[in-house]
Amino acid sequence: MAEELINTGSATHPVIGITLDMAYSGDGARVAAKGSDGGSPVTPGGPGAEAGIRAGDVITAVDGRRVHSGEELIVKTRAHRPGDRLELTLERDGKETHVSLVLGSSGGD
């Protein structure tokens, strides 16, 4: 990000395009039931939607490395660049599933 600021005067950061339930106390990062604006917690047409992520899914790993909280998912996501591909492990309805997505970007304003 520092290099991007120096070169362009602004910086973007990578996004999955989901709203997390930051009050969730279980293991992993749970996708909220509603977005911050009361709408969908998965941005329509965003990386998460394209990968099939749904409200209530719990993200338990990024690229095979465990995720224990929403904060940890944010840190692991921001360690990448927009356009990078991530492999996520999800728990949905008690079953484990895997999805692949390409990170979007936000910011730069």
Backbone as CSV, one residue per row, in Angstrom:
resi,resn,N_x,N_y,N_z,CA_x,CA_y,CA_z,C_x,C_y,C_z
1,MET,0.810,-1.179,0.000,0.000,0.000,0.000,0.865,1.259,0.000
2,ALA,1.974,1.252,0.743,2.852,2.419,0.796,3.378,2.769,-0.592
3,GLU,3.780,1.757,-1.337,4.281,1.986,-2.700,3.202,2.609,-3.572
4,GLU,1.977,2.130,-3.420,0.857,2.658,-4.199,0.604,4.129,-3.835
5,LEU,0.686,4.457,-2.551,0.522,5.847,-2.124,1.598,6.748,-2.730
6,ILE,2.830,6.279,-2.692,3.940,7.053,-3.238,3.769,7.266,-4.744
7,ASN,3.398,6.216,-5.451,3.310,6.279,-6.909,2.081,7.013,-7.432
8,THR,0.941,6.860,-6.725,-0.311,7.404,-7.263,-0.964,8.446,-6.378
9,GLY,-0.533,8.570,-5.132,-1.149,9.521,-4.222,-2.381,8.987,-3.524
10,SER,-2.762,7.762,-3.821,-3.890,7.122,-3.143,-3.613,5.627,-3.050
11,ALA,-4.395,4.957,-2.237,-4.187,3.518,-2.067,-5.530,2.794,-2.033
12,THR,-5.533,1.598,-2.565,-6.700,0.730,-2.496,-6.367,-0.419,-1.564
13,HIS,-7.390,-1.105,-1.115,-7.143,-2.315,-0.345,-8.052,-3.421,-0.866
14,PRO,-7.617,-4.662,-0.672,-8.380,-5.791,-1.208,-9.632,-6.046,-0.390
15,VAL,-10.691,-6.454,-1.070,-11.952,-6.766,-0.398,-12.540,-8.069,-0.946
16,ILE,-13.271,-8.742,-0.059,-14.024,-9.940,-0.444,-15.437,-9.531,-0.862
17,GLY,-15.922,-8.414,-0.317,-17.274,-7.959,-0.648,-18.327,-8.591,0.234
18,ILE,-18.016,-8.715,1.528,-18.965,-9.263,2.489,-18.955,-8.393,3.746
19,THR,-20.047,-8.466,4.496,-20.126,-7.831,5.810,-19.997,-8.943,6.839
20,LEU,-19.059,-8.763,7.761,-18.841,-9.774,8.800,-19.658,-9.478,10.046
21,ASP,-20.041,-10.537,10.745,-20.701,-10.431,12.040,-19.589,-10.347,13.089
22,MET,-19.179,-9.121,13.435,-18.048,-8.930,14.341,-18.388,-9.307,15.786
23,ALA,-19.657,-9.561,16.086,-20.057,-10.005,17.422,-19.981,-11.525,17.551
24,TYR,-19.742,-12.214,16.441,-19.668,-13.678,16.453,-18.512,-14.129,17.334
25,SER,-18.798,-15.022,18.286,-17.764,-15.455,19.228,-17.270,-16.873,18.972
26,GLY,-17.788,-17.515,17.933,-17.314,-18.851,17.593,-15.994,-18.789,16.853
27,ASP,-15.482,-19.948,16.486,-14.229,-20.022,15.742,-14.510,-19.720,14.280
28,GLY,-13.737,-18.830,13.686,-13.925,-18.444,12.298,-14.529,-17.067,12.205
29,ALA,-14.824,-16.653,10.982,-15.414,-15.342,10.702,-16.758,-15.576,10.026
30,ARG,-17.842,-15.173,10.698,-19.173,-15.427,10.154,-19.663,-14.244,9.329
31,VAL,-20.223,-14.563,8.155,-20.853,-13.554,7.315,-22.153,-13.148,8.012
32,ALA,-22.369,-11.842,8.160,-23.526,-11.313,8.866,-24.830,-11.714,8.186
33,ALA,-25.924,-11.578,8.937,-27.249,-11.842,8.384,-27.696,-10.694,7.490
34,LYS,-27.240,-9.455,7.815,-27.586,-8.272,7.034,-26.351,-7.420,6.833
35,GLY,-26.339,-6.659,5.760,-25.250,-5.731,5.504,-25.345,-4.531,6.427
36,SER,-24.327,-3.703,6.437,-24.304,-2.531,7.307,-25.429,-1.550,6.969
37,ASP,-25.931,-1.590,5.735,-27.030,-0.719,5.323,-28.385,-1.410,5.450
38,GLY,-28.405,-2.602,6.048,-29.642,-3.357,6.201,-29.955,-4.251,5.016
39,GLY,-29.171,-4.138,3.955,-29.378,-4.958,2.765,-28.603,-6.266,2.864
40,SER,-28.227,-6.788,1.726,-27.500,-8.051,1.673,-26.106,-7.897,2.274
41,PRO,-25.650,-8.886,3.051,-24.298,-8.839,3.590,-23.236,-9.249,2.560
42,VAL,-23.679,-9.714,1.402,-22.768,-10.102,0.326,-23.025,-9.137,-0.835
43,THR,-22.005,-8.351,-1.170,-22.138,-7.333,-2.213,-22.504,-7.990,-3.552
44,PRO,-23.680,-7.638,-4.114,-24.070,-8.215,-5.400,-22.999,-7.953,-6.465
45,GLY,-22.606,-8.996,-7.165,-21.599,-8.885,-8.209,-20.172,-8.808,-7.690
46,GLY,-19.983,-8.802,-6.364,-18.647,-8.720,-5.779,-17.965,-10.074,-5.735
47,PRO,-16.723,-10.103,-5.285,-15.962,-11.350,-5.239,-16.655,-12.448,-4.423
48,GLY,-17.203,-12.091,-3.271,-17.877,-13.087,-2.433,-19.105,-13.665,-3.106
49,ALA,-19.887,-12.798,-3.745,-21.086,-13.262,-4.449,-20.708,-14.176,-5.607
50,GLU,-19.671,-13.785,-6.354,-19.221,-14.600,-7.487,-18.751,-15.979,-7.022
51,ALA,-18.213,-16.047,-5.806,-17.719,-17.325,-5.262,-18.830,-18.139,-4.596
52,GLY,-20.010,-17.542,-4.438,-21.126,-18.265,-3.837,-21.211,-18.156,-2.327
53,ILE,-20.521,-17.192,-1.723,-20.602,-16.992,-0.273,-21.986,-16.466,0.066
54,ARG,-22.543,-16.942,1.203,-23.898,-16.577,1.618,-23.905,-16.070,3.050
55,ALA,-24.973,-15.357,3.394,-25.183,-14.926,4.776,-25.141,-16.149,5.681
56,GLY,-24.453,-16.032,6.817,-24.372,-17.131,7.769,-23.215,-18.081,7.563
57,ASP,-22.572,-18.035,6.390,-21.387,-18.868,6.178,-20.318,-18.465,7.185
58,VAL,-19.546,-19.431,7.646,-18.429,-19.157,8.546,-17.142,-19.495,7.809
59,ILE,-16.312,-18.488,7.604,-15.028,-18.675,6.926,-14.035,-19.166,7.970
60,THR,-13.500,-20.371,7.746,-12.629,-20.995,8.742,-11.167,-21.040,8.325
61,ALA,-10.875,-20.793,7.029,-9.477,-20.815,6.579,-9.318,-20.004,5.301
62,VAL,-8.136,-19.410,5.163,-7.726,-18.698,3.951,-6.458,-19.377,3.458
63,ASP,-6.502,-19.885,2.244,-5.353,-20.585,1.657,-4.820,-21.670,2.604
64,GLY,-5.741,-22.378,3.247,-5.378,-23.489,4.119,-4.941,-23.094,5.526
65,ARG,-4.898,-21.793,5.821,-4.486,-21.324,7.155,-5.716,-20.907,7.945
66,ARG,-5.871,-21.467,9.148,-7.051,-21.237,9.986,-7.307,-19.751,10.224
67,VAL,-8.580,-19.429,10.310,-9.050,-18.095,10.673,-9.890,-18.273,11.932
68,HIS,-9.577,-17.485,12.971,-10.260,-17.649,14.253,-11.223,-16.517,14.582
69,SER,-11.218,-15.424,13.788,-12.104,-14.289,14.077,-12.260,-13.429,12.825
70,GLY,-13.232,-12.529,12.893,-13.418,-11.582,11.802,-12.203,-10.688,11.608
71,GLU,-11.624,-10.253,12.729,-10.433,-9.407,12.655,-9.288,-10.128,11.947
72,GLU,-9.123,-11.408,12.257,-8.044,-12.183,11.636,-8.286,-12.345,10.131
73,LEU,-9.546,-12.523,9.724,-9.854,-12.618,8.292,-9.491,-11.315,7.585
74,ILE,-9.798,-10.185,8.212,-9.466,-8.894,7.614,-7.959,-8.759,7.445
75,VAL,-7.192,-9.131,8.466,-5.730,-9.053,8.388,-5.207,-9.954,7.274
76,LYS,-5.708,-11.184,7.199,-5.245,-12.119,6.173,-5.618,-11.625,4.769
77,THR,-6.769,-11.001,4.631,-7.190,-10.465,3.339,-6.314,-9.295,2.933
78,ARG,-6.057,-8.404,3.867,-5.280,-7.194,3.554,-3.795,-7.476,3.345
79,ALA,-3.364,-8.689,3.633,-1.981,-9.080,3.345,-1.810,-9.370,1.850
80,HIS,-2.913,-9.338,1.099,-2.892,-9.580,-0.340,-3.175,-8.283,-1.096
81,ARG,-3.182,-8.394,-2.407,-3.486,-7.245,-3.271,-4.782,-7.507,-4.024
82,PRO,-5.494,-6.433,-4.403,-6.646,-6.634,-5.286,-6.204,-7.431,-6.517
83,GLY,-7.025,-8.380,-6.909,-6.699,-9.224,-8.055,-6.086,-10.560,-7.669
84,ASP,-5.608,-10.682,-6.420,-5.071,-11.968,-5.955,-6.205,-12.967,-5.776
85,ARG,-5.901,-14.237,-5.998,-6.870,-15.311,-5.793,-6.688,-15.905,-4.406
86,LEU,-7.800,-16.083,-3.688,-7.796,-16.730,-2.377,-8.637,-17.992,-2.430
87,GLU,-8.194,-18.990,-1.698,-8.967,-20.215,-1.515,-9.520,-20.158,-0.091
88,LEU,-10.841,-20.134,0.046,-11.474,-20.048,1.357,-12.138,-21.365,1.714
89,THR,-12.043,-21.712,2.984,-12.769,-22.856,3.519,-13.930,-22.293,4.319
90,LEU,-15.135,-22.790,4.037,-16.350,-22.315,4.697,-17.056,-23.452,5.394
91,GLU,-17.772,-23.108,6.457,-18.742,-24.028,7.044,-20.114,-23.480,6.721
92,ARG,-20.940,-24.333,6.111,-22.303,-23.953,5.758,-23.221,-25.103,6.128
93,ASP,-24.172,-24.815,6.982,-25.134,-25.839,7.411,-24.429,-27.085,7.945
94,GLY,-23.344,-26.877,8.703,-22.622,-27.972,9.322,-21.685,-28.734,8.395
95,LYS,-21.574,-28.300,7.158,-20.698,-28.978,6.198,-19.579,-28.048,5.756
96,GLU,-18.406,-28.619,5.503,-17.271,-27.836,5.018,-17.304,-27.777,3.504
97,THR,-17.035,-26.596,2.970,-16.963,-26.414,1.528,-15.804,-25.482,1.212
98,HIS,-15.350,-25.506,-0.014,-14.218,-24.677,-0.435,-14.656,-23.811,-1.608
99,VAL,-14.250,-22.549,-1.577,-14.520,-21.643,-2.690,-13.252,-20.894,-3.047
100,SER,-13.193,-20.461,-4.274,-12.047,-19.693,-4.764,-12.585,-18.346,-5.231
101,LEU,-11.876,-17.266,-4.902,-12.328,-15.956,-5.358,-11.140,-15.058,-5.672
102,VAL,-11.385,-14.067,-6.492,-10.393,-13.064,-6.833,-10.773,-11.796,-6.083
103,LEU,-9.849,-11.275,-5.280,-10.123,-10.109,-4.460,-10.437,-8.876,-5.304
104,GLY,-11.424,-8.126,-4.852,-11.755,-6.847,-5.457,-10.954,-5.754,-4.770
105,SER,-11.290,-4.500,-5.071,-10.572,-3.389,-4.436,-11.548,-2.345,-3.934
106,SER,-11.098,-1.620,-2.922,-11.873,-0.554,-2.331,-10.924,0.553,-1.940
107,GLY,-11.437,1.757,-1.846,-10.576,2.880,-1.441,-10.054,3.594,-2.652
108,GLY,-8.961,4.319,-2.406,-8.345,5.079,-3.480,-8.911,6.465,-3.615
109,ASP,-9.929,6.799,-2.805,-10.541,8.129,-2.862,-9.822,9.083,-1.931
